[in-house]
């Protein structure tokens, strides 16, 4: 579970850093990237191996302190995203003011951590001695700020979700629910701190349930932030796959027409090996092949007209049209003049590009089966 979550967060961080690199001066994009980066760094710090390594180098409790400071940065940059998205001077001043607030909170919990007894923060939240005032202040201060920032970001996410259409609304609702759940979990943990500081106890099962809720809500938040981009990539990949497949399926028809009319072959924009796999190259070759096939059909159509046959060529089945195309190609190679005028061939009933491609593929498949 932890390894899967780390991979998901790492993928989200890499994706958002890539988007930031494409728009380095865009404040909302920068804020999301930095928010996910802080979240991504805080997770391995919180894992047993990472915490042990940091504590060994920097002293007991350093990992816990670093994790919480990174979490403060995570929610601050998340708030900044919404503030900068408002694109107003008041919103930008609010973002700068929130930077002061988070800096004060971070400084306060750092001072609380370093002023407490040695190794007081070495354990986890469930094992920490909350009767020590510095420890209680550390967890309460960080938790209350997280509750405030996550709650505010969750409200903004829900507001934008109501104004947005799918698929953006879906991602925003996932984000809003994840943020709201995390804010509630932080509030509950703050109550736990108060109870334990006053000498009370909290059942381990209850604390574990809240910890699991935090992990699940964090995962939902990350999924929501990346939902629109991932969905767009999936859609683009499906289109890329379909067009590569259709390009291959058009090969029999394209080869027959190019052999008799080689001048119809358009010059490729690029012949590099990488261009064969790039999305732009695949789409370019796909559209070029359609144009070449259509040009070839226009040129070869006069040879399909038979003075003794008054049938409508538009009504021919793909198998019959494929048979006539083969006979016409033989006639052209023999140097025979065109017996008629150009006529439309393989025209679909629907007036759209996909229907046109399906019609061409049907003829091409018939040529392949009768080869």
PyMOL commands that set and color helices and strands:
alter all, ss='L'
color gray80, all
select helices_A, chain A and resi 2-22+27-46+48-58+62-85+89-115+133-163+168-197+204-249+251-260+262-264+274-276+279-304+313-315+318-333+353-369
alter helices_A, ss='H'
color red, helices_A
deselect
rebuild
show_as cartoon
